[in-house]
Amino acid sequence: MKKFLNDESGAVTVDFVVLTAGAVLIAVGVGSALSTKVTAAISAISL
C-alpha cells in the first residue's frame, strides 16, 4: 500500500491533462471572439 501511495507517476499525466484542457478552453474562447469580429468585418464590406 505504501508503494501505491508514494507512486507519483500518474501525477504528471493529470497535470498534462489539466494544462491541455485549459489550453483548449482558451483556444476556443479566442476562436469564438475572433469569429465574431471577422464576421462583423466581412459583413461591413459591401461588394
DRENMI-559204 format. One record per residue (C-alpha): residue number from 1; residue in three letters; z, y negated, x. Coordinates in pm, whole numbers, padded with zeros to 5 digits, m for minus. Layout:
[NUM,'Ala',[Z,Y,X]];
...
END
This chain:
[1,'Met',[00000,00000,00000]];
[2,'Lys',[00076,m00238,00289]];
[3,'Lys',[m00271,m00184,00432]];
[4,'Phe',[m00423,m00280,00095]];
[5,'Leu',[m00210,m00594,00062]];
[6,'Asn',[m00286,m00707,00419]];
[7,'Asp',[m00662,m00644,00393]];
[8,'Glu',[m00838,m00982,00367]];
[9,'Ser',[m01199,m00864,00395]];
[10,'Gly',[m01266,m00936,00026]];
[11,'Ala',[m01127,m01289,00052]];
[12,'Val',[m01436,m01407,00238]];
[13,'Thr',[m01657,m01271,m00039]];
[14,'Val',[m01454,m01450,m00303]];
[15,'Asp',[m01476,m01777,m00109]];
[16,'Phe',[m01852,m01735,m00072]];
[17,'Val',[m01895,m01668,m00444]];
[18,'Val',[m01687,m01972,m00541]];
[19,'Leu',[m01874,m02201,m00300]];
[20,'Thr',[m02210,m02069,m00418]];
[21,'Ala',[m02116,m02123,m00782]];
[22,'Gly',[m02012,m02479,m00702]];
[23,'Ala',[m02339,m02547,m00522]];
[24,'Val',[m02537,m02408,m00816]];
[25,'Leu',[m02346,m02626,m01062]];
[26,'Ile',[m02411,m02935,m00852]];
[27,'Ala',[m02780,m02847,m00822]];
[28,'Val',[m02809,m02800,m01198]];
[29,'Gly',[m02638,m03134,m01259]];
[30,'Val',[m02863,m03318,m01014]];
[31,'Gly',[m03172,m03147,m01156]];
[32,'Ser',[m03075,m03244,m01507]];
[33,'Ala',[m03014,m03606,m01411]];
[34,'Leu',[m03343,m03628,m01222]];
[35,'Ser',[m03531,m03460,m01504]];
[36,'Thr',[m03415,m03725,m01750]];
[37,'Lys',[m03513,m04011,m01519]];
[38,'Val',[m03850,m03860,m01430]];
[39,'Thr',[m03931,m03803,m01797]];
[40,'Ala',[m03844,m04166,m01874]];
[41,'Ala',[m04056,m04290,m01582]];
[42,'Ile',[m04355,m04081,m01685]];
[43,'Ser',[m04332,m04194,m02046]];
[44,'Ala',[m04322,m04555,m01929]];
[45,'Ile',[m04662,m04511,m01762]];
[46,'Ser',[m04936,m04560,m02018]];
[47,'Leu',[m05274,m04424,m01923]];
END
